[in-house]
């Protein structure tokens, strides 16, 4: 990740017209307004790179918040009405020829994003079911996009070009003023994000378990949506809805940190989001030079197939982990159950089976630690394996308990006496 970020940053600062050699980059930054290269680097390329990093970090963190709160890897801002609502709030005054200061645009985007997310939760019953929220959000997003199409029909030719480039997510012609307008919102969003992270780890357990631990699930989801709105709306107001960054960045963070939780995934998701947008902005600026393409087109073009591939490979890793856990649970449970069954075999098959089964259940633990899905399979197989091995010899009182272990020395009961198995029963 660090290498990708460094290469993308050097390409963003050095390539273009005029081109600046990497060893002269420090000189161009120090020149400031005195040379053409200094003006281009300091006034255009540096703020554009910083905006790409900040926008990607906000979108990546917001995507993880939504996915963890709804327990769905497909929960992204584009499918919950948040991005479409923010874009509608910014595009409507432009089409209606309302002259508003630039400082009001984040507020309009915030209101539109809150409207889209609020409609999604209200239509889905205030987050009663994560799957219902996702399906309802897709419907709300489609309705908001239809409203955007109506606005595009009403717009004239110049406004249509601006709206079209804005809706695809573009970092073109962004300056230091756009960067400074984001800092007040980040000062609000970052502390809220830190406070929200532990609650996301609890919500992953399920609604019933989270409520048993004292978390009010509906309020927690509303709070998570509010945090995501505060992260998405200012970025959308400045550079438009950069698509599918909130989908790709969380999956990258989970792929490279598979055994972690939401608290650790959150900074990694923000970092990967920054890398994705910074890398995508390089071909957006240079692929069809001198014509610039929107960065959102490149993030959607590359993000969706890569995200789907990560999801499929993640499922394969989970199945392999389940098999490893199953085999480990069989071996550990059988060995431990056989030893305990041999020690208590004189007390009868029932006691031997009980001890063997108990150790077999604990034998599933090390297998379960290999992978979350291996716990159940390893535990179940460990129980059956240990019970069968321990109970068989216990009923006879003799014979080897396990290959390599000595047989029980207690003789068989005389004829007419009840065996230990019958007494335990």
Buried (B, 14 or more C-beta within 10 A) or exposed (E): EEEEBEEBBBBBBBBBEEEBEEEEBEBBBEBEEEEEBBBBBBBBBBBBBBBBBBBBBBBBBBBBBBBBBBBBBBBBBBBBBBBBBBBBBBBBBBBEEEEEEEEEBBBBBBBBBBBBBBBBBEBBEBBEEBEBBBBBBBBBBEEBBEBBEEBBEEBEEEBBEBBEBBBBBBBBEBEBEBBEBBEEBBEEBBEBBEEBBEBBBBBBBEBEEBBEEEBEBBEBBBBBBBBBBBBBBBBBBBBBBBBBBBBBBBBBBBBEEEEBBBEBBBBBBBBBBBBBBBBBBBBBBBEEEEEBBBBBBBBBBBBBEBBEEBBEEBEEBBEBBBBBBBBBBBBBBBBBBBBBBBBBBBBBBBBBBBBBBBBBBBBBBBBBBBBBBBBBBBBBBBBBBBBBBBBBBBBBBEEBBBEEBEBBEEEEEEEEEEBBBEEBE
